[in-house]
Amino acid sequence: MSIHKVTTADEFTSIIEGNQFVLVDYFTTWCTPCHLATPIVVDKSSIYPEVKFIKVDAEELEGIATIHRVDAYPTFQFLENGKEKNRLTGINGLSDRLEDHLMQLINLQ
């Protein structure tokens, strides 16, 4: 499964309001850890089809990143029905941490 890159604030709002479970990957183009995280997130997106995975370039959509208090990259925000349930920053142990938070998000744990 692929990860959708959001390009407008309206699109972001539509996605988080129109999907029960959403994982938002906030990144910047200059962030090396963000690039390293991408294959891990893509892998998780194929395991959790019930979660909508999206990417937000925090420089292109700075207003969204500011509203959602994103100040480190990468930041992963877990939303249920448009409301934040949890978040992660950084890539240390990312695969296991994403797995744990995704399972919590969809209530498998």
C-alpha positions in Angstrom: 0.0 0.0 0.0 1.2 3.5 -0.7 1.4 6.6 1.5 -0.5 9.6 0.2 1.3 12.9 0.2 -1.1 15.7 1.2 -0.7 18.9 -0.8 -3.3 21.3 0.7 -4.8 22.1 4.0 -8.3 21.3 2.7 -7.1 17.9 1.6 -5.6 17.2 5.0 -8.9 18.2 6.8 -10.9 16.0 4.4 -8.7 13.0 5.0 -8.6 13.2 8.8 -12.3 13.8 9.0 -13.2 11.1 6.4 -11.2 8.2 7.9 -11.5 6.5 11.2 -7.8 5.9 11.7 -5.0 8.0 10.2 -1.3 8.0 10.6 0.3 11.4 9.7 4.0 11.3 8.8 5.3 14.9 9.1 8.6 15.3 7.3 10.9 17.8 5.6 12.9 17.3 2.4 16.2 18.0 4.1 15.6 15.6 7.0 17.8 12.4 6.5 15.9 10.5 9.3 12.7 11.3 7.5 14.0 9.6 4.4 15.2 6.6 6.4 11.8 6.2 8.0 9.9 6.0 4.7 10.4 2.3 3.9 9.4 1.4 7.5 6.2 3.4 7.2 5.4 2.0 3.8 5.8 -1.5 5.2 3.4 -0.7 8.0 0.9 0.7 5.6 0.7 -2.7 3.9 0.1 -4.4 7.2 -2.6 -2.0 8.5 -5.0 -1.4 5.5 -7.6 0.0 8.0 -5.3 3.0 8.7 -5.0 5.8 6.2 -1.3 6.7 5.9 -0.5 10.2 4.8 2.7 12.3 4.5 2.8 16.1 5.2 5.7 18.2 4.1 6.0 20.5 7.2 7.6 23.3 5.1 5.0 23.2 2.3 2.1 23.0 4.8 3.7 24.9 7.6 0.2 26.0 9.0 -0.8 22.4 9.5 2.5 21.5 11.2 2.1 24.6 13.5 -1.5 23.8 14.4 -0.5 20.3 15.3 2.5 21.4 17.3 5.1 19.6 15.2 8.6 20.8 16.0 10.8 17.8 15.3 11.2 15.5 12.3 10.0 13.0 11.6 6.9 13.2 13.7 4.2 10.6 13.5 0.7 11.5 14.6 -1.9 8.9 15.2 -5.5 10.1 14.8 -8.9 8.5 15.5 -11.9 10.2 14.1 -9.8 13.3 13.6 -8.5 13.5 17.2 -4.9 12.8 18.2 -4.5 9.6 20.2 -0.7 9.5 20.3 2.5 10.7 18.6 6.1 9.6 18.0 9.2 11.5 17.0 12.5 10.3 15.7 13.5 6.9 14.2 15.2 5.0 17.0 13.3 1.7 17.2 10.7 3.1 14.8 9.4 -0.2 13.5 8.5 -1.6 16.9 7.2 1.8 18.2 5.0 2.2 15.1 3.7 -1.3 15.5 2.8 -0.7 19.1 1.1 2.6 18.4 -0.8 1.3 15.4 -2.1 -1.7 17.4 -3.2 0.6 20.2 -4.9 2.9 17.6 -7.0 0.1 16.2 -7.5 -1.5 19.6 -5.7 -4.7 19.0 -3.7 -4.4 22.2 
